[in-house]
Amino acid sequence: MPRIFGAGVISTGLREYGITFSPDAREAYFTRRARRGPAQIFESRFVDGIWTEPTLVAFSSDYDQAPHISSDGRVMVFTSRRLMPGSGDRSDNLWTSVRADARWGSPTPLSGLVNEPSAEEDGFRTGSEVGPELLPDGSILFWSRRDPDWGADIYRAERLPDQTFGPPTPLRINSTGEETNVAMSPDGQYLILEAYRDASAPGGQDLYVSRRNAYGWDVPLLLPGPFNSPANDGYPSFSPDGRFFFFASDRDQPGGYYDIWYVNADSLNLDELTGSP
């Protein structure tokens, strides 16, 4: 059964979601948002068997969220509304911070063709990039982007020889609903995503899984209960060793007041659910 992670310390009466860990799993970074305040990135450390009281990450501004740490622990990618250099754009864009000497450096926008300037098309606001996820070797980036025709979809981009990211390509698993906040299992075989795509799903936003195939990814399948609930469930992630699966849910605090929950990843039974041989 899912359990609240860090009850009273990491998961509190505020909104907490989008957790990621250092490679040794002794540092946790997550989004916290006060009831009437901005989203910010906090960190907690595992010391003497307990998680310490979270503190604001030194670089975090008034609207940063959904951090993801690279498998080597050197890079944090996250969503921010801070001012984009040269354009004045303050929409949701992907930023990165590089760690050196145990400290996170000043954030810079993710390089390449990933970030779009904010614009409005027929009353629909575009130029919103959220939920970044890097492959373990850093070669491919996954994230979601809002489009006036399709809503939110998941994209991927490959890292080029100059270390920038190339043109975004939408995944074929996207639907006429909305797909956001993707997480890849550490073995690279599964994508778990947050989506509004099935009227028969139990909650508002729900968790789906897609298995890798020879041509890309299978059609996503709804995770069963108790991982999904009649409430909102999303913001998936895995522990670095793949033993645990984390997600955010407001099943105990309706109305978007998320806590971070976790289960043993084996309990998802992804091979059986997807029919993997």
C-alpha positions in Angstrom: 0.0 0.0 0.0 1.2 3.5 -0.7 2.6 5.4 2.3 3.2 9.1 2.9 6.9 9.9 2.5 8.5 11.9 5.4 5.1 12.7 7.1 5.3 15.9 9.0 8.7 16.8 7.6 8.7 16.5 3.8 5.0 15.9 3.4 3.1 18.5 5.4 -0.1 20.6 5.3 1.4 22.5 2.3 1.6 21.3 -1.3 4.6 19.0 -1.8 5.3 17.2 -5.1 7.9 16.4 -7.7 10.6 14.7 -5.7 14.1 13.6 -6.9 17.2 12.3 -5.1 21.0 12.4 -5.2 22.6 9.2 -6.5 23.2 7.9 -3.0 19.6 8.7 -2.0 20.7 10.7 1.0 19.6 14.1 -0.4 16.0 14.7 -1.5 14.9 17.7 -3.5 11.2 18.5 -4.1 8.7 21.2 -4.8 6.8 22.9 -1.9 4.1 25.5 -2.3 2.4 27.4 0.5 -1.4 27.7 0.3 -1.1 31.2 -1.1 2.5 31.3 -2.0 4.9 30.5 -4.9 6.3 27.1 -5.8 9.9 26.6 -4.6 12.5 23.9 -4.5 13.5 22.5 -1.0 16.0 20.0 0.1 16.3 17.5 2.9 19.1 15.3 4.0 19.0 11.8 5.5 21.1 12.0 8.7 21.2 9.4 11.5 18.2 7.6 10.1 15.9 10.5 9.7 15.1 13.2 7.1 16.2 16.7 8.3 13.9 19.7 8.3 13.8 20.9 4.7 15.5 24.2 3.7 15.1 26.3 0.6 17.7 25.5 -2.1 20.0 28.5 -2.3 19.2 29.3 -5.9 15.5 28.9 -5.8 13.4 31.9 -6.8 9.7 32.6 -6.4 8.5 30.0 -9.0 10.7 26.9 -9.4 9.3 23.4 -9.4 9.7 19.8 -10.6 13.4 19.2 -10.1 15.2 16.3 -11.7 18.8 15.3 -10.8 21.0 13.6 -13.3 22.2 10.1 -12.6 25.7 11.3 -11.8 24.4 14.0 -9.4 26.0 16.9 -11.1 23.1 18.5 -12.9 19.6 19.6 -11.7 17.0 20.3 -14.4 13.8 22.1 -13.3 11.0 24.3 -14.4 11.1 28.0 -13.6 9.4 31.3 -14.4 12.5 33.4 -13.8 13.4 36.0 -16.4 14.8 34.5 -19.6 18.0 36.4 -20.6 17.6 38.6 -23.7 13.8 38.0 -24.2 12.1 39.2 -21.0 10.0 36.0 -21.1 8.7 34.7 -17.8 6.7 31.6 -18.9 7.5 28.1 -17.6 10.9 27.2 -19.1 13.5 24.6 -18.4 16.6 25.7 -16.4 19.6 23.8 -15.2 22.1 24.1 -12.3 25.5 22.4 -12.2 26.9 21.2 -8.9 30.5 21.9 -8.0 32.3 21.6 -4.6 29.0 20.3 -3.1 27.2 23.5 -4.0 24.6 24.2 -6.8 25.6 26.9 -9.3 23.6 29.8 -10.6 20.9 28.5 -12.9 21.0 29.0 -16.6 18.3 28.2 -19.3 18.6 24.8 -20.8 20.5 25.3 -24.1 19.1 24.4 -27.5 15.6 24.4 -29.0 13.8 23.2 -25.9 12.4 26.5 -24.5 9.9 28.5 -26.4 9.0 32.2 -25.7 5.5 32.7 -24.2 2.9 33.5 -26.8 -0.9 33.4 -27.2 -2.7 31.7 -30.1 -6.5 32.0 -30.3 -6.7 32.6 -26.6 -4.4 29.7 -25.7 -1.1 30.4 -23.9 1.8 28.5 -25.4 5.5 28.4 -24.5 5.2 26.4 -21.3 7.7 23.6 -20.7 7.5 21.5 -17.5 8.4 18.2 -16.0 12.0 17.5 -17.3 13.6 14.0 -17.2 17.0 13.1 -18.5 18.2 9.6 -19.5 20.9 8.3 -17.2 23.6 9.1 -19.8 22.1 12.6 -20.3 21.7 12.0 -24.1 18.0 12.5 -24.3 15.6 14.8 -22.5 11.9 14.2 -21.9 9.5 17.0 -20.9 6.0 18.3 -21.6 4.9 21.3 -23.6 1.5 23.0 -24.1 0.2 23.3 -27.6 -3.0 25.1 -28.7 -4.2 22.1 -30.8 -3.3 19.2 -28.5 -3.0 20.6 -25.0 -0.1 19.3 -23.0 2.1 16.6 -24.7 5.3 14.8 -23.9 8.3 15.6 -26.1 11.9 14.3 -26.4 15.1 16.0 -27.7 18.5 14.5 -28.3 21.7 16.1 -27.0 23.8 17.3 -29.9 27.6 17.2 -30.2 27.8 20.8 -29.1 26.0 19.7 -25.9 22.8 21.7 -26.7 19.5 19.9 -27.3 18.1 19.5 -30.8 14.6 19.9 -32.2 11.7 18.6 -30.0 9.9 15.5 -31.2 6.4 14.6 -29.7 6.1 11.0 -28.5 3.5 8.8 -30.2 1.9 8.0 -26.9 0.4 11.4 -26.7 -3.4 11.6 -27.0 -6.1 14.3 -27.5 -6.0 14.6 -23.7 -3.0 15.9 -21.7 0.2 14.1 -20.8 2.8 15.6 -18.5 5.5 14.9 -15.9 7.1 11.7 -17.2 9.4 9.4 -15.3 11.6 6.6 -16.7 12.3 3.5 -14.7 16.1 3.2 -14.0 16.3 0.1 -16.3 14.9 2.2 -19.2 12.0 -0.1 -19.9 9.1 1.9 -18.7 7.7 5.4 -18.8 5.3 6.4 -16.1 3.4 9.6 -16.8 0.7 11.9 -15.4 -2.3 12.3 -17.8 -5.9 13.4 -18.4 -6.8 11.0 -21.2 -9.5 8.5 -20.2 -13.0 9.4 -19.1 -13.3 6.1 -17.2 -10.1 6.8 -15.1 -10.8 7.0 -11.4 -9.4 10.5 -10.6 -8.8 13.9 -12.1 -5.2 13.4 -13.1 -4.0 9.8 -13.1 -0.8 7.7 -13.5 -0.2 5.6 -16.7 2.6 3.3 -17.8 4.1 2.7 -21.2 6.5 -0.1 -22.1 9.4 0.3 -24.5 9.1 -1.6 -27.7 11.2 -1.9 -30.9 9.7 1.2 -32.4 9.3 3.5 -29.3 6.6 3.1 -26.6 3.4 1.1 -26.2 0.0 2.8 -25.7 -0.1 3.9 -22.0 -2.1 1.8 -19.6 -3.7 3.1 -16.5 -2.0 2.0 -13.2 -4.5 0.2 -11.0 -5.5 1.2 -7.5 -4.2 1.8 -4.9 -1.6 3.7 -6.9 -4.4 5.7 -8.7 -7.2 6.9 -6.6 -10.4 9.0 -7.0 -8.3 12.0 -6.2 -5.4 13.5 -8.2 -2.3 11.4 -8.7 0.8 12.5 -10.6 4.4 13.7 -10.5 6.0 10.2 -10.8 9.6 9.5 -10.0 11.9 6.6 -9.0 14.6 6.2 -6.4 18.0 6.1 -8.0 18.3 2.3 -7.4 14.8 1.7 -8.8 13.6 0.1 -5.6 10.9 2.7 -4.8 8.4 4.6 -6.8 7.2 8.0 -5.7 4.2 10.1 -6.7 2.2 13.0 -5.5 -1.5 12.7 -4.5 -4.1 14.8 -2.8 -6.1 11.8 -1.6 -5.7 12.9 2.0 -5.9 16.6 1.3 -8.3 17.3 -1.6 -8.1 20.3 -3.8 -4.5 20.0 -5.0 -2.8 19.9 -1.6 -0.5 17.2 -2.5 1.7 15.0 -0.3 4.5 12.8 -1.6 3.7 9.1 -1.4 5.8 6.0 -2.1 5.6 2.2 -2.7 8.0 -0.6 -3.3 8.5 -0.4 -7.1 8.0 -4.2 -7.4 4.4 -3.8 -6.1 3.5 -2.0 -9.4 3.9 -5.3 -11.2 4.7 -3.5 -14.4 5.8 -6.6 -16.3 2.5 -8.3 -15.6 0.4 -5.2 -16.2 2.0 -4.5 -19.6 2.3 -8.2 -20.7 6.0 -8.1 -20.8 7.5 -11.6 -21.4 
